[in-house]
Amino acid sequence: MFLRVSESPCLLYPVSSEFSLKLHKLLSLAFIYSLRYQILEKAMRKFIFALILAISIFGLLLLPSNAYAQSIQSTELPQSTQPTKSRTRVRKNIYTPQGQKDLQTLKDALTLMRERGCLDPASWYFQGAIHWLPNPNQLERNPLCPSYTSATASTPEVTQLLQNFWQKCPHLDSVNIYHFLPWHRLYLSFFEIAVRNITGKDDFAIPYWDYTDNGSPENSIIPSAFRSPADATNSLYEPLRRRILNSGSSISAADANDPTPVANQITQDTLIRDKERAYQAIRFRDFSSPLEGSPHGSMHVELGGVYRSNVFNPITQTETDAGLMSDVPTAGFDPIFWVHHTNIDRLWESWTRQREKDNPAATDIRVTAEQLSSVPWLYNFYNGSTAISLQPSEVVSEVYTPSYNSSVYDKLDEVPPSPRAQNRSRDRFILPVEDIVVTSEEVKTKLTDKLTTVNVPLSTPVEISEDVAERGAPSGDENYELEVQVSFQGQPRGAYDVYLNLPNTEATVDTLDTNAYFVGVVNFFEVPSSERMTKTVLFDITDKLIEQVKRREQPSEIQNLKVSFLAKNASTAQDIVVETVSLRKFE
């Protein structure tokens, strides 16, 4: 049943003892302030003004958040409610007996959710559409959601759903750097609540599939419950995945059906390399950006696959050359999405725990409300029975100290400690310090299927002393972040490996020790667009620069950077251009 939010008693905010105390303090300060004046008349005027100001501020504190107020104006869905602290559940490895139990609960839930209409918030279609969905103008017919086509999506009910809850995944330029990890953590959290509500299994938590663990061969294989039985009776099965993976092959297996050359296809070793590279970051933004590229984006394309011949896609109702997980508009409709993203979230938690051990005073290990506010994004979710809308400060609180849903992991990765993180000055965190832009170079270079290198002259040389090179960690503002901005049009897929200062030799990148130069991945798991779009990626290159100076491949005063791009399972026919390359220095 749909209720009008504007009629909800939720908008009546009770006056708490904490608010009363704040008001009392404000009134007291107002009175004291008035005593400073000798003339009673002036004092009274000052007091009355301060009193009015205090009451006004207090009134503002009681108003609902902007995002929530916006939703009031345009939605008629059930209202948000104040959460009550729930007990903590444990997300388990999918191959443990406990993980298999939760996987069965997920399967049971999706069976029930698939039976519900797409406008039901507890349905499979509704929950998948929260991530993203096809443009209704591309859907002449839609048996999965008849209300959502070009002809019917203009109805008030569907329009409200679309505006307030659907298509909210932050896979857009600049937004993704800060919002990617927090948004997906909350998406998982509220989906877990929906599963518990529909199954009655209050101890349920989404299991994770750790495909970056090479300790056992089974970790590189899609869990059998997602593959068998391979028919509609299995709510976890999706035929539009990479076919050899659905047949039980390893993610490292060569795929003859993939038009990408075998040498450029993703393997488990590739994903492990990319994860370990992201783990070297010491700030949230420099961890989130490369992690989103790979293993996150790479694994999406690996699971969905890209095919030599088109197949019918039931979500888009069109012929397509890729599986559901390969494209943002359809990824949320494949059940394997959930166990992939719990693993990505687990990697984030692993990194956060270690960096906070390295330097508990660092304030840039966690995303902040200020960073989220700098590139606004709506956090509107549905847990199957209740609409949720969160402001930036609430998002930060919810991702680190959950009130709605608290889930922890049975095992975290052992992230290597960072001497650089440990050596950062504690004093620098008292006040925020802006990054220093060393250089920003417009390069306008098109990427191809060949190794492409751009030169970036530094207006201010990068100085890495012999002491820093020997110690392996700077003690001051000698940390460096590389920013690469690329533009694209249409729907490119795949990725480019990014290398720093490759040697001037005839040897190709395949014959080099790539770990000595590899800094990350530019991945194109993006929302398709008919207009030209930009994508920004960040890499912490401090360790690489220090290593190269220590090996005497670079002078202690570096005056030029070479940034190279090599296509890996990328659709190089697309017009992808490196627009700018920038270097920043931070403390």
C-alpha positions as CSV (number, residue, x, y, z in Angstrom):
1,M,0.0,0.0,0.0
2,F,1.3,3.5,-0.8
3,L,0.9,6.2,1.8
4,R,1.4,9.9,1.3
5,V,4.6,11.0,2.9
6,S,3.4,14.5,3.5
7,E,0.7,13.2,5.8
8,S,3.2,11.2,7.8
9,P,3.6,11.8,11.6
10,C,7.3,11.3,10.9
11,L,7.6,15.0,10.1
12,L,6.7,15.8,13.8
13,Y,10.1,15.8,15.4
14,P,10.1,15.4,19.2
15,V,12.0,17.9,21.3
16,S,14.8,15.8,22.9
17,S,16.6,16.6,26.2
18,E,19.7,17.3,24.1
19,F,17.9,20.0,22.1
20,S,16.5,21.5,25.3
21,L,20.0,21.7,26.7
22,K,21.2,23.4,23.6
23,L,18.4,25.9,23.7
24,H,19.0,26.6,27.4
25,K,22.7,27.3,26.7
26,L,21.8,29.7,23.8
27,L,19.4,31.6,26.0
28,S,21.9,31.8,28.8
29,L,24.5,33.2,26.4
30,A,22.0,35.7,25.0
31,F,21.3,37.0,28.5
32,I,25.0,37.2,29.5
33,Y,25.7,39.0,26.2
34,S,23.0,41.6,27.1
35,L,24.6,42.4,30.5
36,R,27.6,43.8,28.8
37,Y,25.6,46.9,28.0
38,Q,25.1,49.6,30.6
39,I,21.8,51.0,29.4
40,L,18.9,48.7,30.2
41,E,17.0,49.6,27.1
42,K,19.8,48.6,24.8
43,A,20.4,45.5,26.9
44,M,16.8,44.5,26.5
45,R,16.9,45.0,22.8
46,K,20.0,42.9,22.5
47,F,18.5,40.2,24.7
48,I,15.3,40.0,22.7
49,F,17.3,39.9,19.4
50,A,19.5,37.1,20.8
51,L,16.4,35.2,22.1
52,I,14.7,35.4,18.7
53,L,17.9,34.2,17.0
54,A,18.3,31.3,19.4
55,I,14.7,30.2,18.8
56,S,15.1,30.5,15.1
57,I,18.3,28.3,15.1
58,F,16.5,25.8,17.3
59,G,13.6,25.7,14.9
60,L,15.9,25.0,12.0
61,L,17.4,22.1,13.9
62,L,14.0,20.5,14.0
63,L,13.3,20.8,10.3
64,P,13.7,17.6,8.1
65,S,16.8,17.4,5.8
66,N,16.8,19.0,2.3
67,A,16.9,15.6,0.5
68,Y,14.0,14.4,2.6
69,A,12.0,17.6,2.0
70,Q,12.5,17.2,-1.7
71,S,11.2,13.7,-1.5
72,I,8.1,15.0,0.3
73,Q,7.2,17.1,-2.7
74,S,7.4,14.4,-5.3
75,T,6.7,11.0,-3.8
76,E,3.7,9.2,-2.3
77,L,5.6,6.2,-1.0
78,P,5.8,4.9,2.6
79,Q,7.7,7.3,4.9
80,S,11.1,7.1,6.5
81,T,11.2,6.2,10.1
82,Q,13.7,6.6,12.9
83,P,15.8,3.5,13.1
84,T,16.2,1.4,16.3
85,K,19.6,0.0,17.0
86,S,19.6,-3.6,15.7
87,R,21.9,-6.4,16.5
88,T,25.0,-7.0,14.4
89,R,25.0,-9.8,11.7
90,V,28.0,-11.5,10.2
91,R,28.7,-11.6,6.4
92,K,30.4,-14.9,5.8
93,N,32.6,-16.3,3.1
94,I,30.2,-17.9,0.5
95,Y,32.1,-21.2,0.6
96,T,31.7,-21.8,4.4
97,P,28.7,-23.8,5.7
98,Q,27.3,-20.6,7.3
99,G,27.8,-18.7,4.0
100,Q,25.9,-21.5,2.1
101,K,23.1,-21.2,4.5
102,D,22.8,-17.4,3.9
103,L,23.1,-18.1,0.2
104,Q,20.1,-20.4,0.4
105,T,18.2,-17.6,2.2
106,L,19.1,-15.2,-0.6
107,K,17.8,-17.7,-3.1
108,D,14.5,-18.1,-1.3
109,A,14.1,-14.4,-1.0
110,L,14.7,-13.8,-4.7
111,T,12.2,-16.5,-5.6
112,L,9.6,-14.5,-3.6
113,M,10.8,-11.2,-4.9
114,R,10.6,-12.3,-8.6
115,E,6.9,-13.1,-8.0
116,R,6.1,-9.5,-7.0
117,G,5.2,-6.6,-9.4
118,C,7.9,-4.2,-10.3
119,L,6.3,-1.3,-8.4
120,D,6.4,-3.3,-5.2
121,P,9.5,-2.0,-3.3
122,A,10.2,-5.6,-2.1
123,S,10.3,-6.9,-5.7
124,W,13.4,-8.1,-7.6
125,Y,12.9,-5.5,-10.3
126,F,12.4,-2.6,-7.9
127,Q,15.5,-3.4,-5.9
128,G,17.6,-3.9,-9.1
129,A,16.3,-0.6,-10.5
130,I,17.6,1.3,-7.5
131,H,21.0,0.7,-8.9
132,W,20.1,1.7,-12.5
133,L,17.8,0.6,-15.4
134,P,17.4,1.2,-19.1
135,N,16.0,4.4,-20.5
136,P,12.2,4.0,-20.9
137,N,12.4,5.5,-24.3
138,Q,14.4,2.4,-25.4
139,L,11.6,0.0,-24.2
140,E,8.7,-0.4,-26.6
141,R,7.5,-3.3,-24.5
142,N,8.6,-4.4,-21.0
143,P,7.0,-7.6,-19.8
144,L,9.1,-7.5,-16.6
145,C,7.7,-4.0,-15.8
146,P,4.8,-3.1,-18.0
147,S,4.4,0.2,-16.2
148,Y,7.9,1.3,-17.2
149,T,8.1,2.0,-20.9
150,S,8.2,5.2,-23.0
151,A,4.4,5.0,-23.2
152,T,3.7,4.5,-19.5
153,A,6.6,5.8,-17.6
154,S,5.1,9.3,-17.6
155,T,2.4,8.2,-15.1
156,P,2.7,9.9,-11.7
157,E,3.3,6.6,-9.9
158,V,6.2,5.4,-12.0
159,T,7.6,8.9,-12.3
160,Q,7.8,9.2,-8.5
161,L,9.6,5.9,-8.3
162,L,12.1,6.8,-11.0
163,Q,12.8,10.3,-9.6
164,N,13.1,9.2,-6.0
165,F,14.5,5.7,-5.9
166,W,15.6,4.3,-9.3
167,Q,18.8,5.1,-11.1
168,K,20.8,6.2,-8.1
169,C,24.1,4.5,-8.4
170,P,26.9,7.2,-8.5
171,H,28.7,6.0,-11.6
172,L,29.2,9.5,-12.9
173,D,32.3,11.7,-13.2
174,S,33.5,13.4,-10.0
175,V,30.5,11.9,-8.0
176,N,32.0,8.4,-8.0
177,I,35.2,9.3,-6.2
178,Y,33.5,10.1,-2.9
179,H,30.1,8.4,-3.3
180,F,30.9,5.1,-4.9
181,L,31.8,3.1,-1.7
182,P,29.3,4.7,0.7
183,W,26.4,4.4,-1.6
184,H,27.0,0.8,-2.4
185,R,27.5,0.0,1.3
186,L,24.1,1.4,2.1
187,Y,22.5,-0.3,-0.9
188,L,23.7,-3.6,0.4
189,S,22.6,-2.8,3.9
190,F,19.0,-1.9,3.0
191,F,18.7,-4.9,0.7
192,E,19.7,-7.2,3.6
193,I,16.8,-5.8,5.6
194,A,14.4,-6.4,2.6
195,V,15.6,-10.1,2.5
196,R,15.1,-10.5,6.2
197,N,11.6,-9.0,6.0
198,I,10.5,-11.2,3.1
199,T,12.0,-14.5,4.5
200,G,11.7,-14.0,8.2
201,K,15.3,-15.0,8.6
202,D,16.5,-12.3,11.1
203,D,20.1,-13.5,11.2
204,F,20.6,-13.2,7.4
205,A,23.6,-11.3,6.0
206,I,24.7,-11.3,2.3
207,P,27.7,-13.7,1.9
208,Y,30.7,-12.5,0.0
209,W,32.5,-14.2,-2.9
210,D,36.3,-13.5,-2.5
211,Y,37.5,-14.1,-6.0
212,T,40.8,-12.4,-5.1
213,D,41.7,-15.3,-2.7
214,N,44.0,-17.7,-4.6
215,G,44.3,-20.0,-1.6
216,S,41.7,-22.4,-3.1
217,P,40.8,-23.1,-6.7
218,E,37.1,-22.8,-5.9
219,N,37.4,-19.1,-5.2
220,S,38.0,-18.4,-8.8
221,I,34.8,-20.2,-9.9
222,I,31.2,-18.8,-9.7
223,P,29.6,-20.6,-6.8
224,S,27.5,-23.5,-8.1
225,A,24.2,-22.2,-6.6
226,F,24.4,-19.4,-9.2
227,R,24.9,-21.9,-12.0
228,S,22.8,-24.9,-11.3
229,P,20.1,-25.7,-12.1
230,A,20.6,-23.5,-15.2
231,D,16.9,-22.6,-15.7
232,A,14.2,-20.4,-14.4
233,T,13.5,-22.5,-11.4
234,N,16.8,-21.2,-9.9
235,S,16.3,-17.6,-8.8
236,L,20.1,-17.1,-8.6
237,Y,20.7,-18.2,-12.2
238,E,21.2,-15.7,-14.9
239,P,22.0,-16.9,-18.5
240,L,23.4,-13.6,-19.6
241,R,26.8,-14.1,-17.9
242,R,30.1,-15.0,-19.4
243,R,29.3,-18.5,-20.7
244,I,32.4,-20.3,-19.6
245,L,32.0,-18.9,-16.1
246,N,28.4,-20.1,-16.0
247,S,29.7,-23.5,-17.1
248,G,32.0,-23.7,-14.1
249,S,35.3,-22.5,-15.5
250,S,37.8,-20.4,-13.6
251,I,37.8,-16.6,-14.1
252,S,41.3,-17.1,-15.3
253,A,40.2,-19.4,-18.2
254,A,40.7,-18.1,-21.7
255,D,37.3,-17.3,-23.4
256,A,37.3,-18.1,-27.1
257,N,33.8,-16.4,-27.3
258,D,35.3,-13.1,-26.1
259,P,36.5,-10.8,-29.0
260,T,39.2,-9.6,-26.7
261,P,42.6,-11.2,-27.4
262,V,43.3,-14.0,-24.8
263,A,46.5,-12.2,-23.6
264,N,44.4,-9.2,-22.6
265,Q,41.6,-11.0,-20.8
266,I,41.1,-10.6,-17.0
267,T,42.5,-13.3,-14.8
268,Q,42.5,-13.9,-11.0
269,D,46.1,-12.7,-10.9
270,T,45.0,-9.4,-12.6
271,L,42.3,-8.8,-9.9
272,I,44.8,-9.6,-7.1
273,R,47.3,-7.2,-8.6
274,D,44.8,-4.4,-8.8
275,K,43.5,-5.0,-5.3
276,E,47.0,-4.9,-3.8
277,R,47.7,-1.7,-5.7
278,A,44.6,0.0,-4.3
279,Y,45.7,-1.2,-0.8
280,Q,48.8,1.0,-1.0
281,A,46.8,4.3,-0.8
282,I,46.8,6.2,2.4
283,R,43.7,8.5,1.8
284,F,40.1,7.4,1.2
285,R,39.8,9.1,-2.2
286,D,43.0,7.5,-3.5
287,F,41.8,4.1,-2.4
288,S,38.2,4.4,-3.6
289,S,39.0,5.6,-7.2
290,P,41.4,2.7,-8.2
291,L,39.3,0.1,-6.4
292,E,36.2,1.2,-8.3
293,G,38.2,0.6,-11.5
294,S,39.5,-2.8,-10.6
295,P,38.7,-5.2,-9.1
296,H,35.2,-3.7,-9.0
297,G,34.7,-2.7,-12.7
298,S,36.9,-5.4,-14.1
299,M,34.9,-8.1,-12.3
300,H,31.7,-6.6,-13.5
301,V,32.8,-7.0,-17.1
302,E,34.4,-10.4,-16.4
303,L,31.1,-11.8,-15.0
304,G,28.9,-10.3,-17.7
305,G,31.2,-10.9,-20.6
306,V,31.3,-9.4,-24.0
307,Y,30.3,-11.7,-26.9
308,R,31.1,-12.1,-30.6
309,S,27.4,-12.4,-31.5
310,N,24.4,-10.7,-30.0
311,V,21.9,-12.2,-27.6
312,F,18.5,-11.1,-26.4
313,N,18.5,-9.1,-23.2
314,P,15.2,-9.3,-21.2
315,I,15.9,-6.2,-19.2
316,T,16.5,-3.9,-22.2
317,Q,14.3,-6.0,-24.5
318,T,16.9,-5.6,-27.2
319,E,19.7,-7.6,-28.8
320,T,23.0,-7.0,-27.0
321,D,26.6,-8.1,-27.1
322,A,27.2,-8.3,-23.3
323,G,25.8,-9.8,-20.2
324,L,23.8,-8.0,-17.5
325,M,26.8,-7.4,-15.2
326,S,28.8,-5.8,-18.0
327,D,26.5,-2.7,-18.1
328,V,25.5,-0.3,-15.4
329,P,21.7,-0.1,-16.4
330,T,21.3,-3.9,-16.1
331,A,24.0,-5.0,-13.5
332,G,21.6,-4.8,-10.4
333,F,19.3,-7.4,-12.0
334,D,21.8,-10.2,-11.8
335,P,21.8,-11.9,-8.4
336,I,25.5,-12.3,-8.4
337,F,25.8,-8.5,-8.1
338,W,25.2,-8.8,-4.4
339,V,28.0,-11.3,-3.5
340,H,30.4,-9.3,-5.8
341,H,29.6,-6.1,-4.0
342,T,29.8,-7.5,-0.5
343,N,33.4,-8.5,-1.4
344,I,34.2,-5.0,-2.6
345,D,32.8,-3.6,0.6
346,R,34.9,-6.1,2.6
347,L,38.0,-4.8,0.8
348,W,37.1,-1.3,1.8
349,E,36.6,-2.4,5.5
350,S,40.0,-4.2,5.4
351,W,41.8,-1.1,4.1
352,T,40.1,1.2,6.6
353,R,40.9,-0.9,9.6
354,Q,44.6,-1.1,8.7
355,R,45.0,2.6,7.9
356,E,43.4,3.6,11.1
357,K,45.9,1.3,12.9
358,D,48.7,3.0,11.0
359,N,47.6,6.5,12.0
360,P,44.5,6.9,14.2
361,A,44.8,10.7,14.0
362,A,44.3,10.8,10.2
363,T,41.0,12.4,9.2
364,D,41.2,11.6,5.5
365,I,41.0,7.8,5.9
366,R,37.2,8.1,6.2
367,V,35.0,9.9,3.7
368,T,33.6,13.1,5.2
369,A,30.3,14.9,5.0
370,E,32.1,17.8,3.5
371,Q,33.4,15.6,0.6
372,L,30.0,14.2,0.0
373,S,28.5,17.6,0.0
374,S,31.1,19.0,-2.5
375,V,29.4,16.8,-5.2
376,P,25.8,16.3,-4.0
377,W,24.1,13.0,-4.6
378,L,20.7,11.6,-3.4
379,Y,20.8,8.8,-0.9
380,N,17.2,7.4,-1.3
381,F,16.7,3.7,-0.5
382,Y,13.9,1.3,0.1
383,N,14.3,-1.7,2.5
384,G,11.2,-3.3,1.1
385,S,8.8,-1.7,3.5
386,T,10.2,1.7,4.4
387,A,11.5,4.7,2.4
388,I,14.9,6.0,3.6
389,S,16.5,9.3,2.7
390,L,19.8,10.4,4.2
391,Q,21.8,13.6,4.3
392,P,25.6,13.6,4.0
393,S,26.3,13.7,7.7
394,E,23.8,10.9,8.2
395,V,25.5,8.9,5.4
396,V,28.8,9.2,7.1
397,S,27.3,8.1,10.4
398,E,25.5,5.2,8.8
399,V,28.4,3.7,6.9
400,Y,30.8,3.8,9.9
401,T,28.4,3.4,12.9
402,P,25.2,1.9,11.4
403,S,21.8,2.4,13.1
404,Y,19.6,0.8,10.5
405,N,21.6,-2.3,9.9
406,S,25.0,-3.4,11.3
407,S,26.9,-6.1,9.4
408,V,30.5,-7.2,9.9
409,Y,32.7,-9.7,8.1
410,D,33.9,-13.1,9.4
411,K,37.3,-12.3,7.9
412,L,39.2,-9.3,6.6
413,D,42.2,-9.1,4.3
414,E,45.6,-8.6,5.9
415,V,46.4,-5.2,4.4
416,P,50.2,-4.4,4.7
417,P,50.9,-1.5,7.1
418,S,52.1,1.7,5.4
419,P,55.2,3.5,6.7
420,R,54.0,6.6,4.8
421,A,50.7,6.5,6.7
422,Q,52.5,6.1,10.0
423,N,54.9,8.9,9.3
424,R,52.3,11.5,8.6
425,S,52.2,14.4,11.1
426,R,49.5,14.2,13.6
427,D,49.4,18.0,13.8
428,R,48.4,18.4,10.2
429,F,44.9,16.9,11.0
430,I,43.9,19.7,13.4
431,L,42.9,21.8,10.4
432,P,42.3,20.6,6.8
433,V,45.2,21.3,4.4
434,E,44.6,21.8,0.7
435,D,46.5,19.7,-1.9
436,I,49.2,21.6,-3.8
437,V,48.8,21.4,-7.6
438,V,52.3,20.6,-9.0
439,T,51.1,20.6,-12.6
440,S,48.0,20.2,-14.8
441,E,48.8,19.4,-18.4
442,E,46.2,19.3,-21.3
443,V,47.3,16.4,-23.5
444,K,44.4,15.6,-25.8
445,T,45.7,12.1,-26.7
446,K,43.5,9.4,-28.2
447,L,43.9,5.9,-26.8
448,T,44.3,2.9,-29.1
449,D,45.0,-0.8,-28.8
450,K,48.8,0.0,-28.8
451,L,50.8,1.3,-25.9
452,T,50.1,5.1,-25.7
453,T,52.4,7.4,-23.7
454,V,51.9,11.0,-22.8
455,N,54.6,13.3,-21.4
456,V,53.8,15.6,-18.5
457,P,56.4,18.3,-17.8
458,L,56.5,19.4,-14.2
459,S,56.4,23.2,-13.7
460,T,57.7,22.5,-10.2
461,P,60.1,19.5,-9.9
462,V,59.3,16.6,-7.6
463,E,62.1,16.3,-5.1
464,I,62.7,12.9,-3.4
465,S,65.8,13.0,-1.3
466,E,68.1,10.0,-0.9
467,D,67.0,9.7,2.7
468,V,63.4,9.4,1.7
469,A,64.3,6.9,-1.1
470,E,66.3,4.8,1.4
471,R,63.7,5.0,4.1
472,G,60.8,4.3,1.7
473,A,58.5,6.9,3.2
474,P,58.4,10.7,3.4
475,S,57.9,12.5,6.6
476,G,56.2,15.7,5.3
477,D,54.2,16.9,2.3
478,E,56.0,14.5,-0.1
479,N,53.0,12.4,-1.0
480,Y,51.8,12.6,-4.7
481,E,48.5,11.9,-6.4
482,L,48.2,11.5,-10.1
483,E,44.9,12.5,-11.7
484,V,43.9,11.4,-15.2
485,Q,40.8,12.7,-16.9
486,V,39.6,10.9,-20.0
487,S,36.6,11.6,-22.2
488,F,34.4,9.1,-24.1
489,Q,31.1,8.7,-25.9
490,G,28.7,5.9,-26.2
491,Q,29.4,2.8,-24.2
492,P,33.0,1.8,-24.0
493,R,33.8,-1.3,-22.0
494,G,36.9,-2.9,-20.5
495,A,40.0,-1.2,-19.1
496,Y,43.4,0.3,-19.7
497,D,46.4,-0.4,-17.5
498,V,48.3,2.7,-16.4
499,Y,52.1,2.8,-16.1
500,L,54.4,5.4,-14.8
501,N,57.8,6.2,-16.3
502,L,58.3,3.1,-18.4
503,P,62.0,2.8,-19.4
504,N,63.1,4.0,-22.8
505,T,63.9,0.5,-24.1
506,E,62.7,-1.5,-27.0
507,A,61.2,-4.0,-24.6
508,T,57.4,-4.1,-24.6
509,V,55.5,-3.9,-21.4
510,D,55.0,-7.6,-21.5
511,T,58.7,-8.3,-20.9
512,L,59.1,-5.8,-18.1
513,D,58.5,-6.2,-14.4
514,T,55.2,-4.4,-14.7
515,N,54.8,-4.1,-10.9
516,A,57.6,-1.6,-10.9
517,Y,55.7,0.8,-13.1
518,F,52.0,-0.2,-12.8
519,V,49.9,2.4,-10.9
520,G,46.3,1.3,-11.6
521,V,43.5,0.9,-14.1
522,V,41.2,3.2,-16.0
523,N,38.0,1.1,-16.3
524,F,35.0,1.8,-18.4
525,F,32.1,0.3,-16.5
526,E,30.0,3.4,-17.1
527,V,26.5,4.7,-17.7
528,P,26.1,4.9,-21.5
529,S,25.6,8.3,-23.0
530,S,25.0,9.8,-26.4
531,E,26.9,12.9,-25.3
532,R,30.6,13.1,-24.7
533,M,31.4,12.4,-21.1
534,T,34.4,12.7,-18.9
535,K,35.8,10.3,-16.3
536,T,38.4,11.1,-13.6
537,V,40.6,8.6,-11.9
538,L,43.1,9.1,-9.1
539,F,46.3,7.2,-8.2
540,D,48.6,7.6,-5.3
541,I,52.0,7.3,-7.1
542,T,54.3,8.1,-4.1
543,D,55.6,4.6,-3.6
544,K,56.3,4.2,-7.3
545,L,58.3,7.4,-7.5
546,I,60.3,6.5,-4.4
547,E,61.1,3.1,-5.7
548,Q,62.1,4.5,-9.1
549,V,64.5,7.0,-7.5
550,K,65.9,4.3,-5.2
551,R,66.6,2.2,-8.3
552,R,68.2,5.3,-9.9
553,E,65.7,5.1,-12.8
554,Q,64.7,8.6,-11.9
555,P,66.8,11.5,-10.6
556,S,66.1,12.8,-7.1
557,E,64.7,15.9,-8.8
558,I,62.1,14.7,-11.2
559,Q,61.2,17.2,-13.9
560,N,59.0,15.1,-16.2
561,L,56.5,12.2,-15.9
562,K,55.6,9.7,-18.6
563,V,52.2,8.2,-18.2
564,S,51.4,5.1,-20.4
565,F,48.1,3.4,-21.2
566,L,47.8,-0.2,-22.4
567,A,44.5,-1.6,-23.5
568,K,43.3,-4.6,-21.5
569,N,40.0,-6.2,-22.7
570,A,39.0,-2.7,-23.9
571,S,36.8,-1.7,-26.7
572,T,39.4,0.4,-28.5
573,A,37.0,1.2,-31.4
574,Q,35.5,3.8,-29.1
575,D,36.8,7.3,-29.3
576,I,38.6,7.5,-25.9
577,V,40.7,10.6,-25.3
578,V,43.1,11.4,-22.4
579,E,42.2,15.1,-21.8
580,T,44.4,16.1,-18.9
581,V,47.0,14.7,-16.6
582,S,47.5,16.5,-13.2
583,L,49.9,15.9,-10.3
584,R,49.1,17.0,-6.7
585,K,51.2,17.0,-3.6
586,F,49.7,16.4,-0.2
587,E,50.8,16.0,3.4
